[in-house]
Amino acid sequence: MPSPSSRKKSPSNPNSSPLLSTYKPRAVVVGGGISGLGSAHELSKQGFDVLLLEATNRLGGRLFSVKGWPITSAHAMREQHLELCASWFHATDKNLLFQYVKDLIDKGHIQLNLTETAFHFTEPFHKFKSMIIFGSDNQPLTPAQKNRLLKLAKKFNKEYLEPLINKSPHRPLSYSQAIQEYIHQKNMSAEESTRLIHAATLIGPFDDTADLDELSATQAGNFPEESAGPDYIMYPDAYDSVVEFLSRNLEIRLNQQVQKLYYHQTTHTIQIHTATDCFESDYVISTLPLHTLKLAVTQGMFEPALRRKKLEAMNRLGYGLYNKIYLRLNSDSPLLKIKAEWFDFLPSNEPPDYYEIMNYGMFGADFIIVFTQGKYARFVESLSDEEYIARILRRLNQAFPNMKIEVLDYVRTNWQKTKGGSYSYPGKNATGLEGDALVEPEWDGHLLFAGEACSTTGEPGTAHGAYATGLEAAEKITNRTSAQGILLSCEEIPTFPSHPAPPIALTIEEYKDWSASTESPEYPDQVPLPDEEWASIASSAYRPEPIASRVFHHFYEAYHSACQTMLSYFGKLSKECPSYFPPALPSPLPSAELCSEERNREPSYHSLSIFSSVHSAPGVNISSASNTLRLG
């Protein structure tokens, strides 16, 4: 890093900004999660000088691995690595991250043991084959009761949900509202209604981090047809080896929280301000998680402001909660010997304590994982470790009264407390087009976006969805400019990094210390939307277009023809009012009618009013008193 004396002052705000570094990377990636690592790694392969800035002291984002408990058996005293958020490779037929990792495994670059699970991300009925369901009375459902729930869930999907998605894919409707509509249509009894709600709880989008009354019925769990294939876990390994490989030979700065991004229109460069440094780059890829992006917008991190379309898309998405607790049991515990991958407990209390438990005894491990989401996960975070584990054991002991279940150790996540949540979910007003709006570049294509919420392939909330958006952002940059350097194949990447690798996996003790001492800031659910006219002007201030903008496009030809026949008349008036004939106007125009007050407020733009339809008699009226150009 250059010494302070070798830097020059930042021109943006010399009084409060750090000194501008003489190091000018071609691209800066903000965020060290899987999408940021993917984009930085890809750009580096293409010969770009890339700088990755990570706000914390570790890489991986929600790929958060801890070194777990030692194991013996078939894995010969290998150390278990526990994944605290992302744990699977989903829908692996066309999963880019899985294909990349599989290639690394085949070439010997990393070691991962992949095991297929009964849980299939895109086939919610599949895990029923290896599931024991316990009712609200903690008694296991009989095969007949289980089949009845399964048939009811399939019937709801086929008769109501699928037609709804096909006919009205953008309808603002929560999952619980959809269930109530179906109950009303079928005139169900109270008992049948309860059974349907239980079926939807089991088969519905449990891992979407929110409750049924918060999720979009048309978007939650609505996967593209090409998303298929089995799911795999990595026991006894985790994603940390993937994170470590992707970070090799990258220029990485940890503990560098970006505070300001400033775009220079004249030089088409972006200044990146942190608390201690200021860099200038041609391109920036923001991979901030959704809730962090909302906070950044609220605090004015982007200058100029992001377009209103992007802000509205942010507000239609929520940032939910999906927590885990690993419970280590005696290796000979009878619970681990049960031939079922999943134990599901239907709600029994208020708040409804709905648990999903994954039995890793099926894979030779000595632990189970308890999953909670949404409101109940938020409630659970208010409990101490001892209180939470006692609640789980109480339900397990009621379900298996003849078993002695003893917890030897545990690892627990509290994503709301430590990180403000887990990942995004489609709110009830979501349209399915949020990813397209979020991923759209800003600032003449120099500011790009990536991350799980930006997925345009119907796979938000997943590691492979985030990774794919990182590759897409890198590809947009490489398509815009010719990079210097050569493309390196996997074999040519050095086995050892040229600089010390940042910490990836923590020990259990380190993680518990971190979790106990970390408090996330308050994140906004909604970002403030600026005034419609102001937002339109701000969005177009750095990308002026010819007068044939979107507002004019449908009648531009008629207008152009009229102008040709009245050229002399326009020429005469243009001498009197030259400011009304600019070479270009902002696009999109703020509104159909922009009065003189806006002109006074924004002197660099011109007042324009459109009154009558293009089908009226042609005519032009320019009034200097009202500062209005009329076309009609």
N, C-alpha and C positions, 0 to 999 in steps of 0.2 A: 504494500500500500504506500502511495507517495507520502512524503512527509508534509506537514502543514505548510512549510515554506515553499514547496513546489506546486502549491495549488493557487488558483486565482479566485477572486471574489465571484460569488454567484450574482448574475445580473438581475435575478427575479426579485430578491428582497435582501440586499446586502446587510441590513441592520439586524435581521433575525435569523437568516439562513446560515447553515454551515458553509464553509469554503467549498467551492466547486472543485471536485477532484480532477486531476489531469488525466486520470484513467477514464476513457470513454468507451465502454463496451458497445458493441453493435446492437445488442438486445439485452434488456433487463427483465428477468422473471421475478414477479412478486409472489412469494409463497413457496414453501418447500414441501408441499404435499405431493401426491402421486401425479396430479395434473401438471404442477410446476416442474417436477423432476422429469416427467415425460417430455415436456416441451423443451426444457433446457438441454436435456440429453440429445434430443433430435436435432436441435439447432447446432449444438456442438459438433455432432457428427457431420453436419453439412458445412463445417468450416467457420461458423459464426463465433465471434468473441462474445460469450454470454456471461452475465453476472446474475447469480441467483441470490435474492435477499429474503431471509427468513426471520420473522419477528421473534421467534422463541430460540431456545438453545438446543433444539433437536430438529431433525428432518423427519418427514413421513406424514405429517398432518394427522388424519384419522387412521392412518396405518401406524398403529401405536403398539409396538411389541415389547413385552417384558420377558426376561429370562426366568423361566418357571422352575418347577420342582424337578429334581433328578428322577430319571426313570430307568428301568432295566429292561426286562423282557426282550422282545424282538428288536428293540432299538439300541441295545448294547450300551447302557449307561449314557445315552444321549440326554442332553439337557432340553427339557420342554420349553418352547417359546410360546407364550400365550398372546393372542391377538385381542386387543381390548376394544376394537371397533370392527373394521372390516376383517372378515374371517374366511370368506369363501371366494372361489372363482365361480361366478354365475354364468348360466346360459353359454356354455363353453364352445358351442359349434362355431360361432362367429365373434367370440370374445377376443379383441385385439390384445388385451393384457395377458390373458391366458396363453394365447398363441406365442407371444413374445417370451413369456416365462418358460413355456414348454421348450422353446428353442434353446434358451439358456441352459435348461436342465440337460437336454440332449447333448449339448456341446461341452458339458462339464463345467460351466462357469459358476453355477450355483447348485446347492443341494436342497431339494424340496421333496418331501414325500407326499404325494397327492392321493387322497382317498375320496371316492364318490360317496355322496350322502343320499338319503331318502328324500331330503328336502331339495326340491327343484324350484328355482326362483320364478320361472315362468309357468309352472304347472302346480298351482296351489293344492290340488287334490292328491298329488303324488305322495306326500309325506304321510297321508292317512294309512299307507301300507305298513308303516312302522311307528304307530302312535297309540298310546293309551290315553283315553280322555276320562277325566274325572269331573263329575257334576258338581254343582254348588254344594251338595251334601258330602263331597269328598269320596263318593263311591264311584268305582269305575263303571263306565257305560257298558252295557251288554253289546255284543255284536249287532243285535237287531237295532238297538238305540243309536249306535254309531252309524249304521247304514242309513237310518232314517235321517240323521243330521246331514250325512253326505248327500243323499238324494235331494233333500230340501235345498241345500246350498247350490247344487247343480241346477235345480229347477229355477231358483231365483236368478242365477246367472243367465240361463238360456232364455227364460220367458221375459225377463225384465232388463237386466243389466246390459246384455249384448245388444238387444234392439235399441236401447237408449244410447249406447256408445255409437252405434252405426247411424242412427237418425239425428241425434242431437249431441254430437261430441263436445260442443262448447257450452252446453247448458250449465249454468251455475247451480249445482245441487250437491249437497253433502251426502256421504255414504249412508248416514242414519236417516236422512230425509228420503232417500231412495228406498230404504227398507220400509219406512212408514207408508210410502205411496203403494208399495207392493202389498203390504198388509191390508191397506184400505181396498185395493183393487180386488183382492181375494177374499175379503170379508173374514179374516182369520179370527179365531178365538184367541183369548188371552194366552192359553197354553201353547197354541201354535205360534203365536207372535213371539213368545219367549224363546221357543225352539229355533225360530228363524234368526233371531238376534244372536243366539249362541252359535248357530251355524255360520253366520256372517263373521262373528268374532274369530272362529276357528279358521275359516277359509279366506276371510277378507285380508286386506293388506296390512297384516300385523306389523311387518317391519318397515312401515312407512312413517314411523316415529310419532304418529299422532292418533287421536281417537276417531271413531267413525263419524262423529259430528263435526270434525275439523277437516276431514279429507274430501276431496272431490270424488264423486261417484263415477264420473266418466274418465278421470285421469289416473286415479290411484290403481296401480296394478294393471294398467292398460299397456301391454307390451307389444312391440312390433312383431309381425309374423316371423321375421328372420331371427328373432331372439329365441333360441331353443338350445337343447343339449343338456347334459347332466351337470350337476354342481359338484365341486370338489372342495374339501378342506385340506389343510396343509400339516395336520398333526404328524409328528411333534414339532413341526417347523412353523414359521410365520412369515409375514411379508418383509421382515427386516432385511433379509438377504437380498430381496428385490430392490429395496430402497438403497441399500449400500451399493449395489452394482450400478444403479442409475446415477448415483451421485459421484462416481469415480471421475476424476480429472475435471470436474466442474469448478469454476470459481464461485465459492459460496461464502456468504457473510451471514453468520448467525447473530441473533439479538439485534437485528436491524429492522425495526418497525417503520414502515413507510408512512410518513405523515402528510406528504403533499406530492401530487403529480401535476406538473405545469407544462402545457403544450405551447411551444413557440410556433406561431403560424408561419412566420417568415422563413425560419430555418428548418421547419418540419422536424424539430427535435423535441424531446421530452426531458425535463428536469425532474429527478427523483430525489426528494428530500427525506432524510431520516433525522433522528435526533442528533447524530454525530457526523453525518456525511451528506454530500450532495453530488449526484452523478448526472451525466447527460448522455442520452442514448437516442438512437434512431427509432427504436421500437420498445414498447413495454407490453408484457403479457401479465395481466392481473389474474391471479388464481385465488383471490380471497374467497373464503367461504361466504355463503349468502348473508348470514347475519353480520359478518364483519364488513361485507360490502355495503350493507344497509347503514351500518354505523359510520363507515367512511363517507358515504354520501351525505349523511346528516351533519357530519363535522366539516364538510366542505373540502374533502381531500382532492377532488378532481376540479381542475381549472383549465378550460371552461367546464361547465356543468355537463353531466351526461344527459342524453336525450330523454324526454318525457316517456317515450315508449318503453325504454329500458326500466325506468323507475316504476312505471305501472306494472310491468311484469314482475319486478321484485315484490311488490305489494300483494300480488296474487299467489305468491308462494310463502309457505311458512317454514320455520326452522324448528324441527321437533327434537324429541328426546328418545333415545334407545339405549338402555343401560344393560350391563351384564354384571354378574358376580360369579366368579369361579369358586366352587366349593370342593376342596380336596378331601377325599374320604379315604378310609382304610382300603388298601388294594383288594382285600377280600370281602368288601362290603357287598351284601346280596343285591343292593340296589343297582350296582354296576353290572351284575350278571344278568339282569333282565334283558330279554331280547326285544328291546324296543328302543328306537332312536330318540323318540320324543315322548314326554309326559306333558299333557296339556290340562290345565286346571281352569274350569269355567268360573266366572265371577261369583263371589259369595258375599262380599262385604261392601261397605261404602267408605271410601271410594272402591270401586270394583277391583279386587286383587286378582287380576288375571295374569297368570304366569305361563310362560313356555319354558320348559326345561329340556335341554339337550343332554342326552346320556352318552358321554364320551367313553363309557365303559364298552360300548359297541366297537370302539376302535383300539381297545387295549389300554386306555388311559385310566387314571385313578381319580377323576374329577367329573363333576357335572357343571353345566352352565345354566344359570337362571336368567331369563330375559324379561325385561319390563319395558313398556313404552308409554308415551303420552302422559296423561294426567297421573296415572298411578306411578309411573317412573318419577315424576316430579314429587309426588307425595313421599315416595320411598327415600328420596334424597334427604328428606327432613329427619329421617330416622338414623340413629347411630348404627354402626356395624352390628353390634350385638342385638339390637332390637330387630333389625332387618333379618338377620340370620335366624333369629328365634321365630319370626313369622313364617319363614320358609320351612323350617323344621317342623313347626306345628302342623302345617298342611301336609307335609310328607308323612309325618307320623300318623295323621288321620287317614291318609290314603293307604299307607302300608303299616298297619298297627302291629304287625308281628316282626317288624324289622328294627334292628338297632342301627340308627344312622348317626354317626359321629363325624363332625367336621374337624379336620386337623389343621387346615389353613385355608385362606381365602384371598382373592384379589378382586376388588370391586371398582367399578367405574362410577363416576359422578359427573357426567358430561355437562349437565346444566351448571353445576357449580364451577367446574374447572375451565370449560370452554364455551359455555352459553348454549350448548345443545350438541346434537350429533350430526344431522344432515337435513337437507331440505325435504319438503313434501308438498304436493299440489293442494293448495287450499280449495275450499268449496267453490270459489270463483275462478279457478284456473281454467284455461282454455286449451291447454296442450301446446300452445305456441310460445310459452314463456322462455324455453331454451333458445328458440330462434332469436328472440328479442335480446336476451342476455348475451349471447355469443356474438352479436353483430358488432363489428369494430367501430371505434369512435376516432375522432381527430384525424380525418383523412386516411384512415387505415393504419395509423401508427400506434394506437392503443387497442389491444386485443384482450379477449376474456376467455378463461377456461375454468373448469371445475365441475363438480358433479351436477350442480344446479343448471349449468349451461348445456347439458346434454340435449341434443336435437334428435337422438335416435330412440327416445322413449325409455332411457335407462338412467334417469337421475338417481341419486342416492346410492350409487354403486361405485366401486373402485375402478371397474373397467369403463364405466361411463365417464368418469373424471379423466382417466388416462387418455381416452379417445379424444376428448376436447383439447387436451394438451397437444396431442399430435396435430390436430386440425389447426390450432393456432400457429404452431411452428410451420406448417405447410403454407399457410396464408402468407407468412413472411418470406419464405423461400421462393414462393411464386411471384412475389413483388420485386424481388431484387436478386441479383446474382451474387452468391456468397463466394468468398475466397477460401481456398482450402480444398481438401479432397474428402470424399465420402469414405468413412472407415467402416469396415465390416466388423462383426462381433469378434472375429478371430484377431483382428488387429488392435483391439482396445487393450491397453496394458492390463496385466493381471493385478498389479498393485497401483494404487493412486499415487500421483506425483506429489501430493501434499497430505498431511494427516487427515484421515476421514473423520467427519463429525460424529458424535455419539448417535447410535441408532437405537439399539435395544437397551432398556434399563433393567436393573435387577428389581426383584419384587420390593426389596427394602427401599431402593431409590424411588420407585414409582409411588409407594405409599407415602414417603416423605413429600414428594412433589404434589400428590393429590391433596394431602392435608394442608399444604401451605399455599395452594393456588386458588385464587378467586377471580372469576371472569368479570369483566365489566358488564354493565347493563346494556343489552342490545335492544334496539328498537324493533317492534313488530312491523311497523310501517315507516317508510321514508316520506318526508313531506314533499308533496307535489307542488311545484311552483305554478304560478299563474299560467294559464294556457298560452296566452300570447307571448309572455316572457320566455316560456320554455321553447316555443317554436323559434323565436328569434335566437335564443342561445344555441339551440341545436344546429342552426344553419349558419351561425356567425363565421365558422371556419370552413364552410364548404359552399360558397356562392355558386349558383347555377344560372344558366341563361334564363331569360324571362319565361320560357316554356317550362315552368315548374309544374308540380303536381296539380296545384289549384287551377292553373291556366290550361293544362294539357288538353282537356276535353273540348276547348273552343279556340285553341291557339291558331289553327289554320284559318278559321273565319276572321279572327282578329288581325292576323297577318295580311290577309287579302284586303281588309278594310283599310289598313294602314298604307298599303301600296297605292290605293286609289286616292288617298287623301294626303299624299306625301307633302305637297306644298303647304296645306293647311297646318300639318304638324310642324313643318319647318318654321313657319311664322310664329306659332305659339311657343316653340321650344326656345326661341330667342328671349321671349318674355319670362318664361318659367323653365329655365334649363335644368333645375334640380328634379323635375318630374320625369326626366328621360335618362335614367341611369343605364349604364352598360349591362348591369346585372342586378337581380333582386334576390333576396334570400329565399331559400327553399327548405321546407315548405313555408308558404306564407302564413303569417300569424293567424289570420282569420279572413273571412270574406269582407269584413269592413274594419279598417284600422283608422281611427279618428286622429285629429290633429294632436290630441293629448299624448298619444303614443309617439308621435313624431318629435314632440318636445322632449319626451323622456328618452328616446333613442335617436339622437340627431343624425347618426350615420345611416339610418334607414329612412325610407320614403313612405309617406302616407298614401294609402291606396284603398279605394272603396269600389266594390262591384255591386251594382244595383240591379239592373234588369237583366232578363234572360237574353241569350245570344239570338233568340228567335225574334226579338223585337226589331223595330226599324233601326238600322245602323246609325250611329251617331257618336260624337265625341264631345264631351263638355269638360273643360278644365277651368277650375275656379281658384284663383290665388287666394281669395278670402277664406275659403274653407279648406285649403290645402288638400284638395281631393281631385283625383283623376277618375272620371266616370267613363266606363265603356258600356255601350248598350245599343 
